[in-house]
């Protein structure tokens, strides 16, 4: 879940956005040419400009924005956590019980129970259809940690843009 702040012509509107809605906003923003900037806390800032008729005639440019702030900030991503998240992202990952404790198996890697609990507790991973996947907040924070450029952010969320010249 995200706190959503939308700055528009009528002022500012605040609300909440699910992960699915936030992902939809990011993808739509990229497709329409808006600036999408991931934040270290696992959120994103979407900005664009629009032209409006000015009072008394003429046209003026106005800035608009949508800010997504996660309800549970990601916090610092150590090298170990980044490696675990990369393993989950790059492999078929699933939860399993080992000696009564939940661990994540990702390829040949078995993430220990304490680390698994931290990943779930920090909401960096979630389960979907019996598999473990990264949350949107984890993806956004990883982009910042890697120092991703705008084209990398675009390809992350709209993969079909990778094949464009």
N, C-alpha and C positions, 0 to 999 in steps of 0.2 A: 504494500500500500504506500501511496505517496500523498503528500500534501501538495495540492496544485494551486498555483497562483497565476491567473490570467490577466494581463494588463491589456485593456482594449480601449476603444474610443469612449465608452461610457464610464471608464474608471478601472477599478480592480475587482476581480471576482476570485474568491478563495473557495476551495472545496477539496475533495479527496479523489484520487484516481487509483484504480486497481492496476495491477501489473499489466494486464491485457490492454487496458485503455492507454496507459503510459506508452507501451510499445507501439500501439496504433498511432498515437500522436507523433512519436519520433519518426516512424516510417513515413507518415504523411508529410511531415515537415521536410524530410530529406527529399522526397519526390517532388515537392513544390519549390525547392530551392532555398529553404530557410536555413539559418545557421543552427546547428545542433552541437552543443558543447557539453560533454560529460563532466560531472563534478566528482571530487574526491570522496564525497560521502555516499556515492552511488546514485546520485540524481542527475538531472540534466537541465540545461537552459536552452530554450528554443527562442530565437529572435528573428524578426523580419521587419521590413518597413513597408508602409502602404501610403498611397497617395490619396489625399482628401481635399475636398473643396474648402478653401479658407473663407471665413466670414468676409464679405465685401468683395468676393471674387478671387480668382487665382487658385493655385494649387499648392499644397504644402505636403511635405513628407512627414509621416508620424511613425514612431517606433512602436512595435508591439512585442509582447513576449509571453511565454509560458514557462514557468519554473516548476520543476518537479523535485521535491525534497522527500527522501524516503523516511518513513516513520521510524525505521530502525537503521541509523547510519551504519555504513560498512565498517568504519574504524580502520586502523592501520592494517595494511596487507604485507605481511612479512614474506620473505622469499619462499619459506615453507608453505605458507597458505597459498601463495600464487602458484606454486608447483602443484599443489593438491587440486586447486581449481582448474588448472590447465589439464590435468589428468582426467578430471570429470568431464571437461568440455570436449576433449579429443577422443575419448573412448566411450564405449557402451558402459555406463556406470549404473550400479544397482545396489540397494541396501541388502545386507545379509546379517544373520546372527552368528557370532563366533563366541563360544563360551558364554552365551547369554547376553552378550553386548552387541549393539548395532555397530557395524562398520560399513564403509563404502568400498566396494570393489570397482575399480576403474582400470580395465585392461589387466595388466599383471600387477598393478599396484593395489595394496590393501591399506586404506587410510585407517590408522588406529582409532579405537573407540573414543578417546578423549578429543582427538582432532575432529572426528566425525561429529561429535556432540557440539563442538565449537562452530563448525560450519553450519549446522542446522540452527544453533542458537543465535548466531549472527545473521541468520537468514540469507546466507550466501548460496545455499543449495536448497532444493525442494524436490519432492517426489511427484512424479506424474506417470500414471499408467505403469507402476512398478519399476520405474527407472528414476535415477537421480539426474537432475539437470541444474545448471546454474540459474540463479534468479537474474532478473533484469538489473537489480542493484549491483550484483557481482560483476556482470558484464560491463556496466558503465564504469565501475571503479577500476577494473582491470585495464580498460582503455586508457584511463588517466595514468595508472601506474606504469604502463608501457610507453606513455608519451605519444599516444596515437594522434596522427594528423587527421584533418577533416576527411580526406579520401578514405582512410582506414575506418573511420567511424561510419561513413556512408556504406562501405562494403560489408561491414559487420551487420548492419540492420537491413540493408537492401542488397543482398548478394548478387542479384541479377545485374547490378550496376558494375560489377567487376569486369564484365566482358565488353563494356562500352569503351570506345577509343578515348 
